[in-house]
């Protein structure tokens, strides 16, 4: 059990990549706290501690930060929650731009600040993993808001890693490419998925568990020296 007795906070942990991480970490012995915008469906493990929060709403965010402060310790933080609004630069609504950055960048900063201070106080050799995106490395039309926020998240990861290294807290980012979640299937349909697969050298989308496996390694004691890195997991898409 690689994470025995570890307390893990996973934002956006009720579906997709976040849920795959939560389930895998639980199977490896961790105590899990997950967040979600809405109350989870019945398939969420009843042993997880759940906190409902929409990271675009300041009042809810402040309540969640107070909740984190009250925890005795947090050993591992996975900043996974995120939103995307596709729109090209000339038509971007300023409120939408701010919302995308609030969820994808400012919320992870606020959470990481509190959690890292808690790790320092409890002398925890913690692990922080920020889930970024390949759109921090490459981009497509209409991704300005999302690419900006995820690029900033990667930059923050590097800087935080340097600040926290003296406390033996390791901070890394994962940048997934196209992942075959239920949301992806529903939004793209079979034909849409097949079209994307043609542009991926491995000719398939990632399964959520493949991203979760990488998160598990980065969060485990077996990973003891890598910090400040952004690891792209996209089947070769961004390298073509």
PyMOL commands that set and color helices and strands:
alter all, ss='L'
color gray80, all
select helices_A, chain A and resi 16-27+58-70+89-91+94-121+134-136+144-167+182-197+208-219+237-239
alter helices_A, ss='H'
color red, helices_A
select strands_A, chain A and resi 7-10+31-36+49-52+76-79+127-131+170-176+230-233
alter strands_A, ss='S'
color yellow, strands_A
deselect
rebuild
show_as cartoon
